Each structure stands twice: as C-alpha cells, then as structure tokens.
Amino acid sequence: MSHFEKYKRLIKLSFAAALVLVMSAVYGYIWINYYNRIIWAPFWRRGNWMMIFIYTLLLVFFNYIYGGFRIGVLERGNLIYSQIISLFATNFITYLQITVQDKRFTTFMPLLANFAVSAALTVFFTYLFSQWYRRIFPPRKLLLVYGEHYDYHLMEKMNSREDKYQIVAREHYLDVFQRMRDIAPKYDGVIVGDIPSHERNRIIKDCFSLGVRTYSVPKISDILLRSSVELNLFDSPLLLSRNNGLQIEEEFGKRLMDITLSVIGLIISSPVFLIFAISIKLTDRGPVFYRQKRLTKDGRVFNILKFRTMVVDAEKIGGPQLATEHDPRILPVGRVLRSTRLDELPQLLNILKGEMSLVGPRPERPEIAAEIEKQIPEFRYRLKVKAGLTGYAQVYGKYSTTFYDKLKLDLTYIRNYSILLDLKLIAMTPKIMFIKEASEGIERGTTLTEEEIRGQRTRPKRQDKEGR
C-alpha cells in the first residue's frame, strides 16, 4: 500500500478545511462588498466576522449531512454533487437570514453569483484533488471469500469503484479456511461474503491477528447484536436486545414530528400538488390519485396514496408487477414524477391520518411481501415500526437494491432510531431525489426469484487444483 496511508485522514481533513475556507472567503467578499452596504443596519468588524462564521458553520453542517466531506469514499461525481447541493442549501438559508436582517426581500443575485463561483471552484479543486488522491492511494487488491451463494452483486458493486477496490482473486471458504494465515497477507484486504458464522469468525480473527483489514457482509443477527445495549452488571459483559420496536416516548415524539412536518409540507407543496393534478387530469381524464394496498406497522393494511403515473388499470396489462425502467404503461408526466419521487407526495395525507410516518421502511404490497417472506422470513421484522415516506433504505440504497439488503438497512434504522436520525434522513432526502440510480425502475419485474430477492447467484463449480 501507499507510504502515505497513515496520513490519509489528515490529507482528507486538510483538503476539506481548505475547500470550506475558500468558499467562506468568496462569501465574505460578497457580504462585505455588497450586502453589508445595503442592509438597514450594517455590521462593523466583529459583526462581519460573525456573518462569515455562521456561513462557514452552515457549509460544514450541510457537507456533513450530504457527504461533501466523504473524500475517498464517494465516487468523484457523487462527491462533487454532494458539495454543490451543500453549497445550494447554505446559500438558500443565508439568503433567508439576510432577508430577516434587512426586513425585506432583497436581491438574491449576489448570492447567486457567490454560488456559481463557489460551485466552479469546488468542481475544479475537487477534480484535481481526486486525481492526485488516486495517484498516491491506489486501489486495494482484495480477496473475495464466498459461500454457497456466489456474492455476484457484492462483487459487482465493489468492482464499480475501481478507484478504491480491485477484486483480484475469488475463493470458496472451504478451500481457504485452513490456509487463511498464509493467504491473507498477500492481499490488501479480504472480503468475507455470506458464509457460515463459525468459518467467518475464524477468518476474521486470523486477519485481525495478521493486521489484514476485512470487509464483512453482516448477517441479520449481526445488525441486532451491534445495536444492543451493553450491560456492565457483572464481570462478564452482557448485551441487552429489547426487540420491542420504539419506546412509548419515542413513538410520541415521532408522531408529533410527523403531524407538524406533514402539515408544513402540505402547505408548502400545495402549488406543486395543483400543477401535477391538472397535468395528470389533462393527460387521459383519469383519476389524479392512485390507491394501493400496502403494509404498515404490525402488518396492518392501508390504502397508500400516490399521484397516478401509469395508465388507468395498468395492472390488467401483464398482471401485478414492478415497473421497469422503460415501462410503456407510464404516463409522460409520470416519468417526471417517478424520476424525482414526487409521485409519493400525497402520502403526506397518509402520514396525517397516522397510517404512515415521515421516516420508516417503505411499505410493501401484501402479496409481494408474502412472496419475499418465503425466501426471507425475517422480512417481517420491518413491521415493528410504521412505514415511511422516506427512510434509511431509501437514502442509502437504490431502487434496485435487493430486498435482502433493504431489510438490513431498515433494521439498522429501527435498531438505531432517534429523532436526530429522522431529521438527518429527512434532510438527506432532497439529495437522492435527483439521482437517477436511486429512483429508476428495475430492468425486469414479473417474477421474484430467490437470487433476485437475496441479490446472490449460485456459486460457480469448484474446480480441482489442475483446473485452476
């Protein structure tokens, strides 16, 4: 590995700090030379520094929320997108702040210029830094250890980040289990796939003793364990897992937030509601809303509301199925609604009624959930909380994320729930609305096979030593 490995965090921190300082300096110039001269009560030296400091804090906050500081983790395009959306949010709130200070809606053109210049500098410096970063930190050469189900989707995802990872060898766990201490040091890391717990734990321990990093695919039990409460009542550590969903005070706070924010959301989005309602009605004179049976907490069934994005009686064409990327049943306005996820907006009414929450697992159709549970019985664990308009799996997953991985993401949310986590996921939702891979349809959708549900493919046949 690179000789600079031990300085990696310091290098990333230095770049992030330099980028924030440059953006703050650009804003400082705009504030001092324009806005501070036109507001009714101009600031002096300390006041000017305070305004720049507040802008810097906002910039740091939104970059933290949207991932603008995840240098070396996000791919370059996603990193730049995160930084630009952070800039936009910072400048938008700064404009509201200036409006309150000036007691009138002043011109936003200087802040628009500030955004444009800062965005251009962000793209330029991030691109140059990424090129240099890749040169001094080459991709890690990894060994994939797989089990009875070949971890094809995992390998595909890792290979999509060639700037970070290169899977240079693949081995079945039975072939390397006893030889791990000799094999592991040849690689920069070991990916431990979905293999039996005993063998997985042994491989992880061997790699730990050798100082070789491991990337492990968590099992459902791992997610439950790592979110348990540590008890130090005796000299033997205990992990307490209550397994009851949310506590009563958490449910009360969540419901209060749901009512408040959904009412605000309905008021703000009312013009959008009207525009899309008219557009849908004028397309084919059909109903504006689409109702469908979905599951929420404790398996209760409710009618979810959506803007109708398909032709009337779309399910009569080919029966119930998931929409594909180029589905001919989708209306023209429906493609816009689906690509931005604005077809989900009427679910604010479901939230007001108490059938859904702002944040939670996405509600599945009863028949699809029943089919998934045949392969993944644990899928019903998602029903320990209300279904949500947005959620952990929606923010960190994709439309095409396998049901097995969605379950893991949803359980991570349920087991780590807090009001702050809800607010963070709500703040992150606008970022994913315009990412195509987060909202696009799947390529095919009439039948859910076990491999599609779990995101795995049957492993290739093990060959003898002469056949390798």
C-alpha positions in Angstrom: 0.0 0.0 0.0 0.9 3.7 -0.3 3.6 5.1 2.1 1.1 7.9 2.7 -1.5 5.6 4.2 -1.0 6.7 7.8 -1.6 10.3 6.7 -4.8 9.6 4.7 -7.2 11.1 7.2 -5.0 14.2 7.7 -4.8 14.7 4.0 -8.6 14.5 3.5 -9.2 16.8 6.5 -6.8 19.3 5.1 -8.5 19.4 1.7 -11.9 19.7 3.3 -10.8 22.5 5.5 -9.1 24.3 2.6 -12.2 24.0 0.5 -14.5 25.4 3.2 -12.1 28.3 3.8 -12.1 29.2 0.1 -15.9 29.0 -0.1 -16.2 31.2 3.0 -13.7 33.7 1.6 -15.8 34.1 -1.5 -18.9 34.6 0.6 -17.0 37.1 2.8 -16.2 39.2 -0.2 -19.8 39.2 -1.4 -21.1 40.1 2.1 -18.6 42.9 2.9 -18.7 44.5 -0.5 -22.4 44.3 -1.2 -24.9 43.0 1.4 -23.4 44.8 4.4 -23.6 48.1 2.5 -27.3 47.9 1.6 -28.9 46.4 4.8 -30.6 48.9 7.0 -28.3 48.3 10.0 -24.8 47.5 8.6 -22.3 45.5 10.8 -18.8 46.5 11.8 -15.7 44.4 12.0 -16.9 41.7 14.6 -20.3 41.6 13.0 -18.8 40.8 9.6 -16.7 38.1 11.0 -19.8 36.6 12.7 -21.7 36.5 9.4 -18.8 34.7 7.7 -18.5 32.3 10.7 -22.3 31.5 10.5 -21.9 30.8 6.8 -18.9 28.5 7.5 -20.9 26.6 10.1 -23.8 26.1 7.7 -21.4 24.9 5.0 -19.7 22.4 7.3 -23.1 21.2 8.5 -24.6 20.6 5.1 -21.4 19.0 3.8 -21.5 16.6 6.8 -25.2 15.8 6.1 -24.9 15.3 2.3 -21.5 13.7 2.3 -19.4 16.5 0.9 -16.5 15.6 3.2 -16.6 11.9 2.2 -13.4 12.3 0.2 -12.0 9.0 -1.0 -15.3 7.2 -0.1 -17.8 8.6 -2.6 -17.0 8.5 -6.3 -15.9 11.8 -7.7 -19.2 12.7 -9.4 -21.2 11.9 -6.3 -18.8 13.8 -4.2 -19.0 16.9 -6.3 -22.8 16.6 -6.4 -22.9 16.4 -2.6 -20.7 19.5 -2.3 -22.8 21.5 -4.8 -26.1 20.7 -3.1 -24.5 21.6 0.2 -23.5 25.0 -1.3 -27.0 25.5 -2.6 -28.6 24.7 0.8 -26.1 27.0 2.6 -26.7 29.9 0.2 -30.5 29.5 0.4 -30.6 29.6 4.2 -28.1 32.5 4.1 -30.5 34.4 1.8 -33.3 33.9 4.3 -31.1 35.0 7.1 -30.1 38.2 5.2 -33.8 38.8 4.4 -34.7 38.7 8.1 -31.9 41.0 9.0 -32.8 43.5 6.3 -36.6 43.2 7.0 -37.3 42.9 3.3 -36.8 40.6 0.3 -33.5 41.9 -1.0 -31.9 40.8 -4.3 -30.5 37.3 -4.4 -28.3 38.0 -7.5 -25.0 38.5 -5.5 -25.6 35.2 -3.6 -26.4 33.5 -7.0 -23.0 34.8 -8.2 -21.5 33.5 -5.0 -23.0 30.1 -5.6 -21.8 30.0 -9.2 -18.2 31.0 -8.4 -18.1 28.6 -5.4 -19.5 25.7 -7.4 -17.0 26.3 -10.2 -14.1 26.4 -7.7 -15.5 23.3 -6.0 -15.6 21.3 -9.2 -12.1 22.4 -10.2 -10.3 21.8 -7.0 -12.2 18.5 -6.2 -11.3 17.2 -9.6 -7.6 18.0 -9.3 -7.5 16.6 -5.7 -9.3 13.4 -6.7 -6.7 12.8 -9.5 -3.9 13.3 -7.1 -5.6 11.3 -4.3 -6.0 8.3 -6.7 -2.3 8.5 -7.6 -1.0 8.4 -4.1 -3.7 5.9 -2.8 -4.0 3.2 -5.5 -7.0 0.8 -5.2 -6.7 -2.0 -2.7 -6.2 -5.5 -4.1 -8.7 -7.7 -2.4 -9.6 -11.4 -2.0 -13.2 -12.3 -2.0 -14.2 -15.4 0.1 -17.7 -16.6 -0.9 -20.0 -19.3 0.3 -22.7 -21.5 -1.1 -24.4 -18.4 -2.7 -22.0 -16.6 -5.0 -21.8 -13.0 -4.0 -22.2 -11.7 -7.5 -23.9 -8.4 -6.6 -21.4 -7.7 -3.9 -18.5 -8.2 -6.4 -20.3 -6.1 -9.0 -20.7 -3.2 -6.5 -17.1 -3.4 -5.4 -15.8 -3.5 -9.0 -17.9 -0.4 -9.8 -15.4 1.5 -7.6 -12.2 0.6 -9.5 -10.6 3.7 -7.9 -10.9 2.1 -4.5 -11.0 -1.7 -4.9 -9.8 -4.4 -7.2 -11.0 -7.9 -6.5 -8.0 -9.9 -7.9 -8.9 -13.3 -6.5 -12.0 -15.3 -5.5 -12.0 -18.4 -3.3 -14.7 -20.6 -1.8 -14.4 -20.5 2.0 -13.9 -24.3 2.3 -10.8 -24.0 0.0 -9.1 -21.3 2.1 -10.5 -21.8 5.6 -7.5 -23.7 6.9 -4.9 -21.7 4.9 -6.1 -18.2 5.7 -3.0 -17.2 7.7 -0.8 -18.0 4.7 -3.1 -16.4 2.0 -4.3 -13.2 3.7 -1.0 -11.3 3.8 -0.8 -11.5 0.0 -3.7 -9.0 -0.3 -4.5 -5.6 0.9 -7.8 -6.9 2.4 -10.2 -9.8 2.5 -13.9 -9.5 1.7 -15.8 -12.1 3.8 -19.1 -12.9 2.0 -22.2 -14.7 3.1 -20.6 -17.8 4.7 -21.4 -19.8 7.9 -20.7 -17.9 11.1 -18.1 -20.3 12.5 -15.9 -20.1 9.5 -16.5 -16.4 9.1 -15.5 -15.6 12.7 -12.3 -17.7 12.3 -11.3 -15.9 9.1 -11.9 -12.5 10.7 -9.8 -13.5 13.8 -7.0 -14.7 11.6 -7.0 -11.5 9.6 -7.1 -9.4 12.8 -4.1 -11.2 14.2 -2.2 -10.6 10.9 -3.2 -6.9 10.7 -5.1 -7.5 7.4 -8.3 -5.5 7.0 -11.5 -7.3 6.4 -14.8 -6.3 4.7 -17.6 -8.4 6.1 -21.2 -8.8 4.9 -23.3 -8.5 8.0 -26.0 -11.1 8.8 -29.3 -10.1 10.4 -28.1 -11.3 13.8 -25.0 -9.0 13.4 -27.2 -6.0 13.0 -29.3 -6.9 16.0 -26.2 -7.5 18.2 -24.2 -4.4 17.3 -27.3 -2.2 18.2 -27.8 -3.9 21.6 -27.2 -2.1 24.9 -24.0 -3.0 26.8 -24.7 -4.0 30.4 -21.8 -4.0 32.9 -23.6 -5.6 35.9 -21.1 -8.4 36.3 -17.5 -9.1 35.4 -18.9 -10.8 32.3 -20.2 -8.3 29.6 -23.8 -8.7 28.6 -25.6 -7.3 25.5 -29.3 -6.5 26.0 -31.6 -6.6 23.0 -35.1 -5.4 23.9 -36.6 -6.2 20.5 -39.8 -4.2 21.1 -39.5 -1.6 18.4 -39.8 2.0 19.6 -40.4 3.0 23.2 -43.6 4.9 24.1 -41.8 8.3 24.4 -40.1 7.7 21.1 -43.4 7.0 19.4 -45.0 10.1 20.9 -42.1 12.3 19.7 -42.1 10.7 16.3 -45.9 11.2 15.9 -45.7 14.9 17.0 -42.9 15.5 14.4 -45.0 13.7 11.7 -48.0 15.9 12.3 -46.0 19.1 12.4 -43.8 18.5 9.3 -46.6 16.9 7.2 -48.8 20.0 7.7 -46.0 22.3 6.8 -45.1 20.1 3.8 -48.7 20.2 2.5 -48.9 24.0 2.8 -45.5 24.5 1.0 -46.2 21.9 -1.7 -49.8 22.9 -2.4 -48.8 24.7 -5.7 -46.9 21.6 -6.8 -50.0 19.5 -5.9 -52.2 21.6 -8.1 -49.8 21.6 -11.1 -49.4 17.8 -11.2 -53.0 17.2 -10.5 -54.0 19.3 -13.5 -51.3 17.7 -15.7 -52.5 14.1 -14.8 -56.1 15.0 -15.4 -55.5 16.6 -18.8 -53.4 13.6 -20.0 -56.2 11.0 -20.1 -59.0 12.4 -18.0 -58.4 9.6 -15.4 -58.2 10.0 -11.6 -55.5 12.1 -10.1 -54.6 9.7 -7.3 -53.8 6.0 -7.3 -54.6 3.9 -4.3 -53.0 0.6 -3.5 -53.0 -1.8 -0.5 -49.7 -1.6 1.5 -48.4 -2.9 4.8 -47.5 -0.8 7.8 -46.8 -1.4 11.5 -47.8 -4.9 12.9 -48.9 -6.0 9.4 -51.9 -3.6 9.2 -53.1 -3.0 5.6 -53.9 0.6 4.5 -54.5 2.4 1.2 -51.4 4.3 0.1 -52.0 7.5 -1.9 -49.8 8.4 -4.9 -50.1 10.6 -7.9 -51.2 8.3 -10.7 -48.2 7.8 -13.0 -49.5 5.0 -15.2 -52.4 4.4 -17.5 -55.7 3.5 -15.8 -55.9 -0.2 -14.8 -52.2 -0.7 -15.6 -52.1 -4.0 -13.7 -54.6 -5.5 -16.1 -51.7 -5.4 -18.6 -49.5 -8.3 -17.6 -50.8 -8.6 -14.0 -49.3 -7.1 -10.8 -45.6 -6.4 -11.4 -42.9 -3.9 -10.5 -42.4 -1.1 -13.0 -39.5 -1.5 -15.4 -37.2 1.3 -16.5 -38.8 1.8 -19.9 -42.3 0.7 -19.0 -44.8 1.7 -21.8 -47.6 2.0 -19.2 -46.0 5.1 -17.6 -47.6 8.5 -18.5 -45.3 11.3 -19.7 -45.9 13.3 -16.6 -45.5 10.1 -14.7 -41.9 9.8 -15.8 -41.1 13.2 -14.2 -42.9 12.3 -11.1 -41.1 8.9 -10.8 -37.7 10.3 -11.6 -38.0 12.9 -8.8 -40.1 10.7 -6.5 -42.7 13.4 -6.3 -45.4 10.8 -7.0 -45.1 10.0 -3.3 -46.1 13.5 -2.2 -49.8 12.7 -1.5 -48.6 10.3 1.2 -48.4 13.3 3.4 -52.1 12.7 3.8 -51.4 9.1 4.9 -49.0 10.5 7.5 -51.6 12.9 8.9 -54.0 10.0 9.2 -51.4 8.1 11.2 -51.1 5.2 8.7 -47.5 6.2 7.8 -44.6 8.1 9.3 -42.3 10.6 7.6 -39.4 8.2 8.1 -39.5 4.4 8.1 -39.3 1.3 5.9 -41.1 1.7 2.6 -44.5 -0.1 2.7 -44.6 -3.2 0.5 -47.7 -4.7 -1.1 -49.1 -7.7 0.9 -48.7 -10.1 -2.0 -45.1 -9.1 -2.7 -44.2 -9.2 1.0 -45.6 -12.7 1.2 -43.5 -13.8 -1.7 -40.4 -12.3 -0.2 -41.0 -13.9 3.2 -41.0 -17.3 1.6 -37.2 -16.7 1.0 -36.5 -14.3 3.8 -38.8 -14.9 6.9 -37.0 -12.1 8.7 -38.5 -9.6 6.2 -41.5 -9.1 8.6 -39.2 -7.6 11.1 -39.6 -4.3 9.2 -43.1 -4.1 10.5 -42.0 -3.2 14.1 -42.4 0.5 13.1 -44.8 2.4 10.8 -44.0 2.5 7.1 -42.3 5.7 6.0 -42.3 8.3 3.1 -38.5 8.3 3.3 -36.1 6.2 5.2 -32.7 4.6 5.8 -33.0 2.2 2.8 -34.3 4.9 0.5 -31.4 7.2 1.4 -28.6 4.7 1.4 -30.0 2.2 -1.0 -31.2 2.3 -4.6 -34.5 1.5 -6.3 -32.8 -1.8 -7.5 -31.3 -2.7 -4.1 -32.1 -6.3 -3.3 -34.9 -7.0 -0.7 -32.3 -8.7 1.5 -30.1 -5.6 1.6 -33.1 -3.4 2.1 -34.1 -5.4 5.1 -30.6 -4.9 6.6 -30.8 -1.2 6.0 -34.3 -1.0 7.5 -33.2 -3.0 10.6 -30.3 -0.7 11.0 -32.7 2.2 11.2 -35.1 0.5 13.6 -32.3 -0.5 15.9 -30.6 2.9 15.9 -33.7 5.1 15.9 -33.6 8.6 17.3 -35.3 11.9 16.4 -31.9 13.2 15.3 -31.6 10.3 12.9 -35.1 11.1 11.5 -34.1 14.7 10.9 -30.9 13.7 9.2 -32.7 11.3 6.9 -35.3 14.0 6.1 -32.5 16.5 5.3 -30.7 13.9 3.1 -33.8 13.0 1.1 -33.6 16.0 -1.4 -30.2 14.8 -2.4 -31.4 11.5 -3.7 -34.4 12.8 -5.5 -32.4 13.8 -8.5 -30.0 10.8 -8.6 -31.2 8.5 -11.4 -29.9 5.3 -9.9 -31.8 6.0 -6.7 -35.2 6.3 -8.4 -35.0 4.4 -11.6 -37.0 1.2 -12.3 -35.6 -2.2 -12.3 -34.8 -3.9 -15.6 -37.3 -6.8 -15.3 -40.0 -7.3 -12.8 -42.7 -10.0 -13.3 -41.2 -12.8 -11.1 -39.1 -12.5 -7.9 -36.6 -15.4 -7.8 -34.6 -16.3 -4.7 -31.4 -14.9 -6.4 -33.1 -11.5 -7.1 -34.5 -11.3 -3.6 -31.2 -12.0 -1.9 -29.0 -10.5 -4.6 -26.9 -13.6 -4.9 -26.1 -16.1 -7.6 -25.3 -19.7 -7.3 -21.6 -20.1 -6.9 -19.5 -21.4 -9.8 -18.5 -25.0 -9.5 -15.3 -25.6 -7.5 -12.6 -27.0 -9.7 -9.8 -29.3 -8.8 -6.3 -28.0 -8.4 -5.4 -28.9 -12.0 -8.4 -26.9 -13.3 -7.5 -23.6 -11.7 
